Amino acid sequence: MSKSIRFLFVCLILTLLLSACAEKQARHEAQTASISTRHGAVWQTASISTLMAGAYDGEVTIRDLKEHGDLGLGIFNAADGEMILLDGQVYQIKSDGVVYPAGDDLKTPFAVTTFFSPCPPRELNQEMNIKQLEQYLDELLPTKNLIYAFKIEGTFKYLKTRSIPRQSRPYPKLTEVVKHQSVFEFHDVTGTIVAFRFPDYMDGVNVPKYHFHFLTADKKAGGHVLDGLTRQATVRLHKANDFFMSLPDGGDFYRVDPNQIKKNDLNQVER
């Protein structure tokens, strides 16, 4: 076999291998996209346990996040404020209490989202504190073993929210960060609560049971909900039969030890 023929043969083999790799990657991306949208699947980056342990820098951009859902919540890199994704728009609620539209190039170390496709709405016309609201929402569920997203729009007699300040390296655990959180109180405020409910068996992956974030109707304030009292609201529920989780490839996620996080640490951070 001449050198020219051997060269052409090698080129052909390389072309076939590259084509096969490209086809495999395309199939993987298509499968990933179908998983993250099938039946309104819930999509998440990283885990609540690694976030709790101090993994505050992620790889997922806000642009990427919006490809997986139009309703969600999370946090920004360096723990720079609370995130709420509402009607396809992402908002950053910083520790100064001001809401900023989140640029597409910002990144998140932890977020959860879905393409919201709710069941028929329910009207809530009574005062309930957060504990009573959780019990009310539980009664709407066909089972507690699936993941749910909620949009609760209306007027709230009282809401207490928080946001956390941007952190510098070396990053402390989230239990230390919340000791310096900014707390905001609202009375007779109109807006939207975005919530997710994860089953207890997913503890460590996400917050078990309920996780609430709030945005005022004028999109000027909000935060992670610590306490509250409803007045009149419309409740919309989304049931997810699929869950997709994307894990960071390196960085803090590789180094932190989520096993150091105690069960009551999450309760401290959430409430």
GIMOZI-V579309 format. One record per pair of residues at least 24 apart in sequence whose C-alpha atoms are under 6 Angstrom apart, sorted by sequence separation. I is the first residue (numbers start at 1). J is the second residue. D is the distance in Angstrom with one decimal. If there is no record, write none. Layout:
I;J;D / I;J;D
This chain:
160;184;5.7 / 191;215;5.7 / 160;185;4.5 / 191;216;4.0 / 159;185;5.8 / 190;216;5.9 / 191;217;4.2 / 159;186;5.1 / 190;217;5.6 / 158;186;5.5 / 158;187;4.6 / 77;107;5.7 / 157;187;5.5 / 77;108;5.0 / 157;188;4.4 / 76;108;4.4 / 77;109;5.7 / 156;188;5.4 / 156;189;5.4 / 155;189;5.5 / 75;110;5.9 / 155;190;4.3 / 74;110;5.6 / 154;190;5.6 / 74;111;4.0 / 154;191;5.8 / 73;111;5.7 / 153;191;5.9 / 73;112;5.7 / 153;192;4.4 / 72;112;5.5 / 152;192;5.5 / 63;104;4.6 / 72;113;4.1 / 152;193;5.0 / 62;104;4.7 / 71;113;5.5 / 151;193;5.9 / 71;114;5.7 / 151;194;4.9 / 61;105;5.6 / 62;106;5.8 / 69;113;5.1 / 150;194;5.8 / 61;106;5.5 / 62;107;5.9 / 69;114;4.1 / 70;115;5.1 / 150;195;4.9 / 226;271;5.1 / 61;107;4.2 / 69;115;4.2 / 149;195;5.7 / 60;107;5.4 / 149;196;4.4 / 60;108;5.7 / 148;196;5.6 / 148;197;5.1 / 58;108;5.2 / 147;197;5.8 / 58;109;3.8 / 147;198;5.0 / 57;109;5.0 / 56;109;5.4 / 145;199;5.4 / 163;223;5.7 / 162;223;5.2 / 161;223;5.1 / 162;224;5.2 / 161;224;5.1 / 46;110;5.5 / 161;225;4.4 / 45;110;5.4 / 161;226;5.3 / 45;111;5.6 / 160;226;5.5 / 44;111;5.7 / 160;227;5.0 / 44;112;4.3 / 95;163;4.9 / 159;227;5.9 / 160;228;5.8 / 43;112;5.7 / 95;164;5.2 / 159;228;4.1 / 43;113;5.4 / 95;165;5.1 / 158;228;5.1 / 42;113;5.8 / 158;229;5.0 / 42;114;4.8 / 157;229;5.4 / 157;230;5.6 / 156;230;4.5 / 157;231;5.3 / 40;115;5.3 / 156;231;4.9 / 155;231;5.7 / 155;232;5.4 / 154;232;5.7 / 154;233;4.0 / 153;233;5.3 / 82;163;5.7 / 153;234;5.3 / 81;163;5.5 / 152;234;5.6 / 81;164;5.4 / 152;235;4.6 / 80;165;5.7 / 151;236;5.2 / 80;166;4.0 / 150;236;5.6 / 79;166;5.2 / 95;182;5.6 / 150;237;4.8 / 78;166;5.6 / 78;167;5.2 / 149;238;5.0 / 148;238;5.5 / 148;239;4.8 / 148;240;5.9 / 147;240;5.4 / 175;269;6.0 / 130;227;5.9 / 130;228;5.7 / 129;228;5.5 / 129;229;4.4 / 128;229;5.3 / 128;230;5.2 / 127;230;4.9 / 127;231;5.0 / 126;231;5.7 / 125;232;4.6 / 124;232;5.6 / 124;233;5.1 / 124;234;5.9 / 123;234;4.7 / 122;234;5.8 / 122;235;5.1 / 121;235;5.5 / 121;236;4.8 / 54;171;5.7 / 54;172;5.8 / 118;236;5.7 / 119;237;5.6 / 54;173;4.7 / 118;237;5.0 / 53;173;5.0 / 118;238;4.4 / 52;173;5.9 / 99;220;5.2 / 117;238;5.8 / 52;174;4.9 / 99;221;5.5 / 98;221;5.8 / 82;223;6.0 / 49;204;5.0 / 48;204;5.9 / 48;205;5.6 / 47;205;4.7 / 48;206;4.9 / 47;206;6.0 / 55;252;5.0 / 55;253;5.5 / 41;240;5.3 / 40;240;5.9 / 43;243;5.9 / 45;245;5.7 / 41;242;4.6 / 42;243;4.9 / 43;244;4.8 / 44;245;4.8 / 45;246;4.7 / 46;247;5.0 / 41;243;5.5 / 43;245;5.9 / 45;247;6.0 / 53;258;5.6 / 50;258;5.3 / 49;258;5.3
